[in-house]
Amino acid sequence: MSSEQDVEAKHVVVAPPVIAAGPTIANPGPLGLSAFALTTIVLSLHNVSAGMPVGSPNNIVVGLAFFYGGLVQLLAGMWEFRTGNTFGATAFSSYGGFWLSYAIIFIPGANIQGAYAGHADLLAHSLGIYLTAWAIFTAIMLVACHRSSIGMISLFFCLTITFILLAAADFYGNGKVKIAGGSFGIITAVIAWYNALAGLLTKESSYFTLPIGRLS
């Protein structure tokens, strides 16, 4: 090899390897919030006895709790893991699990209510413990979202109050407290829908956006 060829060889530019772009992951947040909001407002309207006698059955929510509030919200949580959003993944997966666990209470084959046959007071107390545990978890999520947005903080604050009131209603058998819990549940659902709409109305897809009061 001549010296001239040797110099040319030293100056050969090696092209960098082509890196294939990963698939675009859509924002699963609006889906998870919508699933939570719709299921919550249906149950909450029953809790406030909207247009129906006090104590009317609320089994109509079971299908929603299994498939929309439960399965769809759980899937939204799994997609949040894919986007790298730990908070969203934890919230949607957990509340999807909440709705699934709530729905199974009404399935005769699970024998959950059957185990309390003749002991309605014990069932109510157990439900109070169940709801108290979710109130604690929701309070933890409230603390965790303190730097997110006013919209998200409002959502978890109202949801915490909802769980506390519903737990108290079961512990003490107080119908008025249950109605108060249902009222906060309706407020919570509306806030969740607002946050969902804010996530859908992006600058790329809408002529306007909704403020959620971002804090970071």
Secondary structure, DSSP 8 states (H G I E B T S, - for coil): --HHHHHHHHT-----------------HHHHHHHHHHHHHHHHHHHTTTTS-TT---TTHHHHHHIIIIIIHHHHHHHHHHHT-HHHHHHHHHHHHHHHHHHHTT-GGGTTTGGGTT-HHHHHHHHHHHHHHHHHHHHHHHHHTTTTBHHHHHHHHHHHHHHHHHHHHHHHT-HHHHHHHHHHHHHHHHHHHHHHHHHH--TTT-S------B--
